[in-house]
Amino acid sequence: MSKFFSSVLIMALIAGVFTGCGGSLDETYQMVTLREASHTSIASPGFKFGFDTPKFIAVNGNVGLVRDGNLIEFFTGEDLENKVKMVEGKKYVAGVRKIFSPRVHFAIDFFVAGGDTIKVGEPYESRFPTLLKGFDEGQFEEIALGSITSSVRDLKEIYDTKFKVPEAELTYEEVNYKGEPEMAYLITLPKVRFILDDMDPGMELILKAIIAENLYFSGGLSYGGAPSNTLFPRSWRTSTKIGGKAKLEYIKYAGEVVPLVQ
């Protein structure tokens, strides 16, 4: 499909949206690729763009990540996590506005899929992950990860320790340590697994992206004292190979570092 025809199509779709809402179309959404819209040289009234079926890597709450090759951009929208599910597996157009504060991102106005229009709108709050190019890992130790098991004797080696995890499997699965099942993120080391604890929404978005793209986790954890015998009895730790909870301190993703923000 030519860009001219695409632009005409998106203008027609959006005109229908505004007309159906009793409004008027005073600006057009220029049909471009995500890579083109990421360059400020692309002229569009009000920085309004139309994207053809953007690929969402992950969405958490009101913030999502969209990939175009090696380019990853943030998208926001009210209840975005649920609204993206409404267009999953469909051909659709996203009408967005490019926003420059507090960081460059795209606020979604609506999705158009077939004859359906899903209003999205800018959320009241967007919790972005903090991204750093450089990060001081000096306080994180390099330990023999293969020697740690769910045994208290081995876990003592990492009591009150911050340590690096160069590469590990990350999963989101059901665990039962409070008497009823709940979903949790787990890091799997050679002989032990840890439930990730105390993370912010931005970090959870990155964890979802790592799982969705089938990547290994790389980052830093901290481990407190002895695991609670009430929550994590020895028999349970032995059968599940879970050594309790570890605090997620930072994640490496897409050439940047996402630290815990408290």
LOGUTI-421923 format. One record per residue (C-alpha): residue in one letter; x, y, z. Coordinates in steps of 0.2 Angstrom, whole numbers, plus 5000, padded with zeros to 4 digits. Layout:
% LOGUTI-421923
- mivex X Y Z
- A X Y Z
...
This chain:
% LOGUTI-421923
- mivex X Y Z
- M 5000 5000 5000
- S 5007 5017 4995
- K 5010 5030 5008
- F 4998 5042 4999
- F 4984 5029 4999
- S 4988 5025 5017
- S 4987 5043 5022
- V 4970 5045 5013
- L 4964 5029 5022
- I 4969 5035 5039
- M 4961 5052 5036
- A 4945 5044 5031
- L 4945 5032 5046
- I 4948 5046 5058
- A 4936 5058 5050
- G 4923 5044 5053
- V 4928 5043 5071
- F 4926 5062 5074
- T 4910 5063 5064
- G 4903 5049 5074
- C 4908 5058 5090
- G 4899 5074 5084
- G 4916 5082 5082
- S 4925 5090 5068
- L 4942 5085 5060
- D 4953 5100 5061
- E 4970 5090 5060
- T 4975 5075 5051
- Y 4985 5060 5057
- Q 5000 5057 5045
- M 5002 5039 5041
- V 5021 5035 5045
- T 5032 5021 5052
- L 5037 5021 5070
- R 5055 5025 5064
- E 5049 5040 5054
- A 5039 5047 5068
- S 5054 5045 5080
- H 5063 5059 5069
- T 5057 5076 5073
- S 5060 5081 5055
- I 5044 5073 5050
- A 5031 5087 5049
- S 5013 5083 5056
- P 5001 5096 5063
- G 5001 5093 5081
- F 5013 5079 5080
- K 4999 5067 5076
- F 5003 5051 5067
- G 4994 5035 5062
- F 5003 5018 5064
- D 4998 5002 5055
- T 4997 4988 5067
- P 5011 4993 5079
- K 5019 4978 5087
- F 5017 4979 5106
- I 5031 4969 5115
- A 5023 4972 5132
- V 5011 4983 5141
- N 5009 4986 5160
- G 4995 4996 5166
- N 4995 5013 5156
- V 5012 5011 5147
- G 5018 4999 5133
- L 5033 4996 5123
- V 5032 4995 5104
- R 5046 4988 5093
- D 5051 4992 5075
- G 5067 4982 5072
- N 5080 4988 5084
- L 5070 5003 5089
- I 5059 5003 5104
- E 5047 5017 5109
- F 5035 5020 5124
- F 5017 5021 5121
- T 5004 5027 5134
- G 4985 5026 5135
- E 4971 5025 5148
- D 4969 5006 5153
- L 4981 5002 5139
- E 4985 4984 5145
- N 4967 4979 5142
- K 4964 4989 5127
- V 4978 4982 5118
- K 4971 4965 5121
- M 4955 4970 5111
- V 4966 4972 5095
- E 4977 4957 5098
- G 4978 4947 5082
- K 4969 4960 5072
- K 4975 4972 5058
- Y 4972 4989 5065
- V 4978 5007 5065
- A 4983 5017 5080
- G 4980 5036 5080
- V 4993 5044 5092
- R 5001 5060 5097
- K 5020 5062 5100
- I 5023 5069 5117
- F 5040 5076 5123
- S 5038 5076 5142
- P 5042 5069 5154
- R 5051 5058 5141
- V 5048 5056 5122
- H 5033 5044 5120
- F 5017 5042 5110
- A 5000 5045 5118
- I 4987 5034 5109
- D 4970 5043 5105
- F 4961 5028 5098
- F 4963 5011 5089
- V 4953 5007 5073
- A 4951 4989 5069
- G 4939 4985 5054
- G 4923 4995 5058
- D 4927 4996 5077
- T 4934 5011 5085
- I 4942 5009 5102
- K 4944 5026 5111
- V 4960 5026 5122
- G 4965 5043 5128
- E 4980 5050 5138
- P 4980 5042 5155
- Y 4981 5052 5171
- E 4997 5044 5176
- S 5011 5035 5167
- R 5024 5026 5176
- F 5039 5024 5165
- P 5055 5014 5169
- T 5070 5024 5173
- L 5083 5021 5159
- L 5102 5024 5162
- K 5116 5022 5150
- G 5129 5020 5164
- F 5126 5012 5181
- D 5138 5009 5195
- E 5138 4990 5199
- G 5152 4991 5211
- Q 5141 4987 5226
- F 5135 4971 5218
- E 5146 4956 5221
- E 5151 4942 5209
- I 5146 4926 5218
- A 5147 4907 5213
- L 5128 4906 5208
- G 5130 4887 5205
- S 5134 4884 5223
- I 5118 4892 5230
- T 5103 4880 5233
- S 5087 4882 5243
- S 5096 4875 5258
- V 5097 4888 5273
- R 5116 4882 5274
- D 5119 4888 5256
- L 5108 4903 5257
- K 5118 4910 5272
- E 5132 4914 5259
- I 5121 4928 5252
- Y 5112 4934 5267
- D 5112 4954 5266
- T 5121 4953 5250
- K 5119 4962 5233
- F 5124 4951 5219
- K 5125 4951 5200
- V 5116 4939 5189
- P 5124 4939 5172
- E 5111 4927 5164
- A 5096 4918 5170
- E 5079 4912 5165
- L 5065 4923 5170
- T 5047 4916 5171
- Y 5030 4922 5177
- E 5021 4907 5185
- E 5009 4901 5199
- V 5017 4898 5216
- N 5009 4894 5232
- Y 5017 4899 5248
- K 5003 4908 5257
- G 4991 4895 5257
- E 4983 4900 5240
- P 4990 4901 5222
- E 4997 4918 5216
- M 5007 4923 5200
- A 5025 4929 5203
- Y 5041 4932 5193
- L 5054 4920 5196
- I 5073 4920 5193
- T 5080 4903 5190
- L 5099 4900 5194
- P 5108 4883 5192
- K 5101 4876 5208
- V 5089 4888 5216
- R 5075 4899 5211
- F 5070 4916 5219
- I 5053 4925 5219
- L 5056 4943 5213
- D 5050 4955 5226
- D 5048 4974 5229
- M 5048 4981 5211
- D 5041 4997 5203
- P 5028 4997 5188
- G 5042 5002 5176
- M 5053 4987 5181
- E 5038 4975 5179
- L 5035 4982 5161
- I 5053 4977 5157
- L 5051 4960 5165
- K 5036 4957 5154
- A 5046 4963 5138
- I 5060 4951 5143
- I 5048 4936 5144
- A 5039 4941 5128
- E 5055 4942 5118
- N 5062 4926 5126
- L 5077 4934 5132
- Y 5088 4930 5147
- F 5087 4941 5163
- S 5103 4951 5167
- G 5104 4962 5182
- G 5106 4963 5200
- L 5097 4956 5215
- S 5098 4957 5234
- Y 5094 4944 5247
- G 5090 4947 5265
- G 5091 4935 5280
- A 5084 4918 5283
- P 5068 4913 5273
- S 5053 4913 5284
- N 5049 4895 5290
- T 5031 4900 5290
- L 5030 4905 5272
- F 5045 4895 5265
- P 5046 4879 5276
- R 5061 4867 5271
- S 5050 4854 5263
- W 5042 4867 5252
- R 5059 4874 5247
- T 5066 4857 5243
- S 5051 4852 5232
- T 5050 4869 5223
- K 5069 4873 5223
- I 5063 4891 5228
- G 5075 4899 5241
- G 5062 4913 5246
- K 5061 4931 5239
- A 5075 4941 5232
- K 5074 4960 5229
- L 5076 4966 5211
- E 5089 4980 5211
- Y 5092 4983 5192
- I 5089 4975 5175
- K 5099 4977 5159
- Y 5088 4978 5143
- A 5091 4985 5126
- G 5108 4992 5130
- E 5102 5002 5145
- V 5100 4999 5164
- V 5083 5000 5173
- P 5087 5003 5192
- L 5074 5001 5206
- V 5066 5018 5210
- Q 5060 5020 5228
